[in-house]
Amino acid sequence: MQTTFTDEQLKIPAIARSNEILRSCVHCGFCTATCPTYQVLGDELDSPRGRIYLIKDMLENDRPADAKTVKHIDRCLSCLACMTTCPSGVHYMHLVDHARAHIEKTYKRPVFERILRWTLAKVIPNPMLFRVALLGAKIGRPFAFLVPDARLKAMLEMAPKKIPPVSRNDDPQVFPAQGERKKRVALMTGCAQKALNTDINDATIRLLTRLGCDVVVAKGMGCCGALVHHMGKEDESHSAAANNIRAWIAEDAIDKLDAIVINTSGCGTTVKDYGHMFRNDAMAEDAAKVSDLAMDVSELLMQLDLPEGADREMRVAYHAACSLQHGQQIKTYPKDLLKRAGFEIVEPADSHLCCGSAGTYNLMQPEISGQLKARKIKTLEAKEPDIIAAGNIGCMMQIGGGTKVPVVHTVQLLDWATGGPKPEM
């Protein structure tokens, strides 16, 4: 794609990066075949190719975002299926992130929308505030039919039936390896996950220590910054990321870390991009080191000696989170591990398509999200599974809210198969 940025514009690192991405696009349209919003809406401007044209026009002309551009960028899930499909290697993630930052700086949203986005940005990354909000939503859910706004209704319906008690395993500490220590790893405990499902981190700690890892929960670590990053709030996302970088670098200085293990793939995609986010910052070297150390839990488990399990006579439908299969290009590891542990693995049709969760997307775009959710659940249930496994808390909540089939994290099944408790089903 030909671009016409000026020399002055290209001196800005974000513009230079977007120019590089835009020039790699050849307009082929392969991305439209795997874009969930294009499949649902059928509008070229709701495809990656269409959004790229809108972003190019906005950035090249250095103009404030307009309502039309904002509407179509907001409808993007950032599922990154387009990046998996693209034969030209267009790095759509960095481009749409830049567009969202530009929108946040130049476009004034309606008052109610600004309040909603501000509330989500403040509440969800804070586990205690999020717990209070979930309790309020749980109380208000029976009255959801009285709420006229679909986004508020979606927020009420998000609350789980059971809000787990706080897990002290999420406090800063070290869990020593059982037997010989093979690795020392830092566990990212997340933010929303600590309020929604504490069993995931508990199972991860049990599993990793059982397989010979010292597991460190670093002091000062918090939200990865993904939620506000995808809202275009760069200052807030970089502040959250900087806190994590400092916390993990400090732990590495105490005793070398072999990995930073992440069991929420949406967080993992962002942490692995810290090196890019801070490439022009004084923290660039430390950020790059953190990105290099970052691993999805399935990547780490492939390096450990997970014992083979007997046939458990349980059919598991594996849901591939977009942030794992597209964002991190991890496609087979979770399935390989589950098969090794003795589970029968089945996959739904169109497994590359998003479930519609996508961070806060299911709250801000409930209609489109609901259609994607219904499609995903239909294809999963068609496999008649005993249980559904996924590697991302957002997907688990989204799918679990529409099916009676139990939904658990991959590590919960692997923990159970190697001596841990059976997950709630």
C-alpha positions in Angstrom: 0.0 0.0 0.0 1.4 3.4 -1.0 1.5 6.0 1.8 2.1 9.7 1.8 3.3 10.6 5.3 5.6 13.6 5.5 9.2 13.5 6.7 8.1 15.4 9.8 5.4 12.8 10.5 7.8 9.9 10.1 10.0 11.3 12.8 7.3 10.3 15.3 8.0 6.6 16.2 4.4 5.6 16.3 3.8 7.0 12.8 6.9 5.4 11.5 5.8 2.0 12.8 2.3 2.5 11.3 3.7 3.5 8.0 5.8 0.4 7.9 2.7 -1.7 8.6 0.5 0.1 6.1 3.1 -0.3 3.3 3.2 -4.1 3.9 -0.5 -4.4 3.1 -1.3 -5.5 -0.5 -5.1 -5.2 -0.4 -5.5 -8.9 -1.0 -8.6 -9.3 1.3 -7.5 -12.7 2.7 -8.2 -11.2 6.1 -11.9 -10.7 5.4 -12.4 -14.5 5.3 -11.5 -14.9 8.9 -12.7 -11.7 10.5 -15.5 -12.3 12.9 -17.1 -8.9 12.6 -17.1 -9.0 8.8 -18.8 -12.3 8.9 -21.5 -11.0 11.3 -22.0 -7.5 9.8 -20.9 -8.0 6.1 -19.5 -4.4 5.9 -16.1 -3.9 4.3 -15.4 -1.2 6.9 -15.8 -3.8 9.6 -13.1 -6.0 8.1 -9.3 -5.5 8.7 -8.8 -4.2 5.2 -11.6 -1.6 5.6 -10.3 -0.5 9.0 -6.8 -0.2 7.6 -8.1 2.3 5.0 -9.8 4.3 7.7 -6.7 4.3 9.9 -4.5 5.3 7.0 -6.7 8.2 6.0 -6.9 9.4 9.6 -3.2 9.2 10.4 -1.9 10.5 7.0 -4.1 13.6 7.2 -3.2 14.1 10.9 -6.9 14.7 11.6 -9.0 14.1 14.7 -10.9 10.8 14.6 -14.5 11.2 13.4 -17.6 9.2 14.5 -17.5 6.9 11.5 -13.9 5.8 12.0 -14.5 5.4 15.8 -17.5 3.2 15.2 -15.7 0.7 13.0 -12.5 0.7 15.1 -14.6 0.1 18.2 -16.2 -2.9 16.6 -12.8 -4.5 16.1 -12.3 -7.4 18.6 -8.5 -7.4 18.3 -8.8 -11.1 17.9 -5.9 -10.9 15.5 -7.2 -13.7 13.3 -6.3 -11.4 10.4 -2.7 -11.6 11.4 -2.7 -15.4 11.3 -4.4 -15.3 7.8 -2.4 -12.5 6.2 0.2 -13.7 3.6 2.1 -10.4 3.8 2.7 -10.3 7.5 0.8 -7.1 8.2 1.1 -6.4 11.9 -2.5 -5.3 12.4 -2.2 -5.3 16.2 0.3 -2.5 16.4 -1.6 -0.5 13.8 -5.0 -0.7 15.6 -3.4 0.0 18.9 -2.0 3.2 17.5 -5.4 4.1 16.0 -7.1 3.6 19.4 -4.5 5.8 21.1 -5.1 8.5 18.4 -8.9 8.2 18.9 -8.5 8.5 22.7 -6.5 11.7 22.3 -8.6 13.4 19.5 -12.2 12.2 19.8 -14.7 13.3 22.4 -17.2 10.4 23.1 -20.7 11.0 24.3 -20.9 11.6 28.1 -22.5 8.2 29.0 -19.9 6.3 27.0 -17.1 8.2 28.6 -18.5 7.3 32.0 -18.8 3.6 31.1 -15.3 3.4 29.7 -13.8 5.3 32.7 -15.6 3.0 35.1 -14.4 -0.2 33.4 -10.9 1.1 33.2 -10.9 1.9 37.0 -12.8 -1.1 38.3 -11.8 -4.3 36.4 -8.0 -3.9 36.8 -8.5 -3.5 40.6 -9.5 -6.9 42.1 -11.1 -5.5 45.2 -13.2 -2.9 43.4 -14.1 -5.6 40.8 -15.3 -7.9 43.6 -17.6 -5.2 44.9 -18.9 -4.4 41.4 -19.6 -8.1 40.8 -21.5 -8.4 44.1 -23.5 -5.3 43.1 -24.2 -6.8 39.6 -25.2 -10.1 41.2 -27.8 -8.3 43.4 -29.0 -6.3 40.5 -29.1 -9.1 37.9 -32.8 -10.2 38.6 -33.8 -6.6 37.6 -31.7 -6.6 34.4 -34.9 -6.6 32.3 -35.7 -3.1 33.6 -32.4 -1.7 32.3 -32.8 0.0 28.9 -29.1 0.2 27.9 -27.8 -3.1 26.4 -24.3 -2.4 27.8 -25.5 -1.9 31.4 -27.5 -5.1 31.0 -24.5 -7.0 29.8 -22.5 -5.8 32.9 -25.3 -7.1 35.2 -25.4 -10.4 33.4 -21.6 -10.8 33.6 -21.6 -11.5 37.4 -20.9 -15.2 38.1 -23.3 -17.2 40.2 -20.6 -17.6 42.8 -17.9 -15.0 43.7 -14.9 -16.9 45.2 -13.3 -15.8 48.4 -9.9 -14.1 48.2 -7.0 -16.6 47.7 -4.0 -15.9 49.8 -1.9 -17.7 47.2 -2.1 -14.4 45.2 -0.2 -12.6 47.8 3.6 -11.9 47.2 5.5 -15.0 48.3 7.5 -18.0 47.0 6.2 -21.5 46.6 9.1 -23.9 46.7 9.4 -26.8 44.2 8.6 -30.3 45.3 11.8 -32.3 45.1 14.7 -31.1 42.9 14.3 -27.5 41.6 14.3 -27.4 37.8 13.2 -23.8 37.2 12.4 -20.6 39.0 9.5 -18.8 37.5 7.4 -15.8 38.3 3.6 -16.2 38.1 1.5 -13.4 36.8 -1.7 -13.6 39.0 -3.7 -11.2 36.9 -6.4 -8.8 38.1 -9.9 -9.8 36.9 -9.0 -13.5 37.3 -8.3 -13.0 41.0 -11.9 -11.9 41.4 -13.6 -14.2 39.0 -11.9 -17.6 39.5 -9.2 -18.1 42.1 -8.9 -21.8 41.3 -6.9 -21.1 38.2 -3.9 -19.6 40.0 -4.1 -22.2 42.8 -4.1 -25.0 40.3 -1.2 -23.4 38.4 0.9 -23.2 41.6 0.2 -26.8 42.6 1.0 -28.1 39.1 4.2 -26.1 38.6 5.7 -26.9 42.1 4.8 -30.6 41.5 6.8 -30.5 38.3 9.9 -28.9 39.9 9.4 -25.2 39.8 9.9 -22.5 42.4 6.9 -20.3 41.8 7.3 -16.6 42.7 4.5 -14.1 43.1 6.4 -10.9 42.8 5.8 -7.9 45.1 4.5 -4.9 43.2 3.1 -6.9 40.3 -0.5 -6.1 39.1 -2.6 -5.7 36.1 -0.8 -6.2 32.8 -2.4 -3.1 31.3 -4.2 -4.9 28.4 -7.6 -3.6 29.2 -6.7 0.1 29.2 -4.2 -0.5 26.3 -7.0 -1.6 24.1 -9.0 1.4 25.1 -6.2 3.6 23.8 -5.3 4.9 27.2 -1.5 4.7 26.7 -0.5 6.5 29.9 -2.5 4.1 32.1 -1.4 1.0 30.2 2.3 2.0 30.3 2.1 2.8 34.0 0.7 -0.7 34.7 3.3 -2.3 32.5 6.1 -0.4 34.1 5.1 -1.6 37.6 5.3 -5.2 36.4 8.6 -4.7 34.6 10.1 -3.3 37.8 8.7 -6.1 40.0 9.9 -8.9 37.8 13.4 -7.3 37.1 13.8 -7.0 40.9 12.9 -10.7 41.4 15.3 -11.6 38.6 18.1 -9.6 40.4 17.5 -11.6 43.6 17.6 -15.0 41.9 17.5 -15.5 38.2 14.1 -16.2 36.7 13.8 -18.8 34.0 10.4 -17.6 32.9 7.5 -15.3 33.6 4.5 -17.6 33.3 1.1 -16.3 32.4 -2.1 -18.4 32.5 -4.4 -15.8 31.0 -3.6 -15.6 27.4 -5.0 -12.1 26.9 -2.4 -10.8 29.4 0.3 -12.9 27.8 -0.1 -11.3 24.4 0.3 -7.9 26.0 3.3 -8.8 28.3 5.1 -10.3 25.3 4.6 -6.9 23.6 6.2 -4.9 26.4 9.5 -4.7 24.5 7.6 -2.9 21.6 5.6 -0.7 23.9 8.8 0.6 25.7 11.1 0.5 22.7 11.8 4.2 22.9 11.8 4.5 26.7 14.5 4.4 29.3 13.0 1.0 30.4 13.5 -0.5 26.9 16.2 -3.0 27.9 14.3 -4.2 31.0 11.0 -4.4 29.0 12.6 -6.4 26.3 14.0 -8.8 28.9 10.5 -9.3 30.4 9.0 -9.9 27.0 11.7 -12.5 26.3 11.0 -14.3 29.6 7.2 -14.2 29.2 5.6 -17.6 28.5 2.1 -18.9 28.4 1.7 -21.7 31.0 1.4 -24.3 28.2 4.8 -23.2 26.7 6.4 -23.8 30.1 4.7 -27.1 30.7 6.0 -28.4 27.4 9.5 -27.9 28.8 8.7 -29.9 32.0 8.2 -33.6 32.5 4.5 -33.9 32.6 3.7 -37.5 33.3 1.6 -39.5 30.9 -1.9 -40.3 32.3 -4.2 -43.2 31.8 -7.3 -42.8 29.7 -9.7 -40.7 31.8 -12.7 -41.5 29.5 -13.6 -37.8 29.4 -14.2 -35.9 26.2 -12.8 -32.3 26.4 -13.8 -29.7 23.8 -10.8 -27.4 23.6 -11.6 -23.7 22.9 -8.6 -21.9 21.4 -8.5 -18.4 22.8 -7.8 -15.8 20.1 -5.0 -14.2 22.2 -3.3 -17.6 22.4 -3.8 -19.0 18.8 -3.5 -15.7 17.0 -1.8 -13.3 19.4 0.9 -15.7 20.5 0.7 -18.3 17.7 0.3 -21.1 20.3 -2.0 -23.7 18.6 -1.1 -27.2 19.7 0.6 -27.1 23.1 -2.6 -27.1 25.3 -4.1 -29.9 23.2 -0.9 -32.0 23.3 -0.7 -31.6 27.1 -4.3 -32.6 27.6 -3.9 -35.6 25.4 -0.8 -36.6 27.3 -2.7 -36.4 30.6 -5.3 -38.9 29.3 -8.1 -36.7 28.0 -9.9 -37.2 24.6 -9.7 -33.8 22.8 -12.2 -32.5 20.3 -12.3 -29.2 18.6 -15.3 -27.2 17.3 -15.9 -26.1 13.8 -14.4 -22.7 12.9 -12.1 -22.9 15.9 -10.3 -19.9 14.6 -13.3 -17.6 15.2 -13.6 -15.5 18.4 -16.1 -16.2 21.1 -16.9 -12.5 21.4 -15.4 -11.9 24.9 -12.3 -9.8 23.9 -11.6 -8.0 27.1 -14.4 -5.5 27.6 -15.9 -6.1 24.1 -18.7 -8.2 25.4 -19.7 -5.3 27.7 -19.2 -2.4 25.1 -20.5 -4.3 22.0 -23.0 -6.7 23.5 -25.1 -7.3 20.3 -22.1 -8.4 18.2 -20.5 -10.2 21.1 -23.8 -12.1 21.7 -24.0 -13.4 18.1 -20.4 -14.6 18.3 -21.0 -16.2 21.7 -24.1 -18.1 20.4 -22.1 -19.4 17.4 -19.2 -20.5 19.5 -21.4 -22.3 22.0 -23.3 -24.1 19.3 -20.1 -25.4 17.7 -18.7 -26.5 21.0 -21.9 -28.3 22.2 -22.1 -30.0 18.8 -19.1 -32.1 19.8 -21.1 -33.4 22.9 -18.2 -32.8 25.3 -18.2 -33.7 29.0 -16.3 -30.5 29.7 -14.9 -27.4 27.8 -11.3 -26.3 28.4 -9.8 -22.9 27.6 -6.7 -20.9 28.5 -8.2 -17.4 29.1 -10.6 -16.3 31.8 -12.5 -14.0 29.5 -13.4 -16.8 27.2 -14.3 -19.0 30.1 -16.8 -16.4 31.5 -18.2 -15.7 28.0 -18.8 -19.4 27.1 -19.7 -20.5 30.6 -22.5 -17.9 30.7 -24.4 -19.6 27.9 -23.9 -23.4 28.3 -24.6 -26.0 30.9 -21.4 -27.8 30.0 -18.7 -27.1 32.6 -16.0 -24.7 31.5 -12.6 -25.0 33.2 -9.0 -23.8 32.6 -6.5 -26.2 30.9 -4.3 -26.1 34.0 -7.1 -27.2 36.2 -7.4 -30.4 34.2 -3.7 -31.0 34.1 -3.5 -30.4 37.9 -6.2 -32.9 38.5 -4.6 -35.4 36.2 -1.3 -35.2 38.1 -2.7 -35.4 41.7 -4.6 -32.2 42.3 -8.3 -31.8 43.2 -11.0 -32.4 40.7 -12.3 -29.1 39.3 -15.8 -28.1 40.1 -18.0 -29.3 37.3 
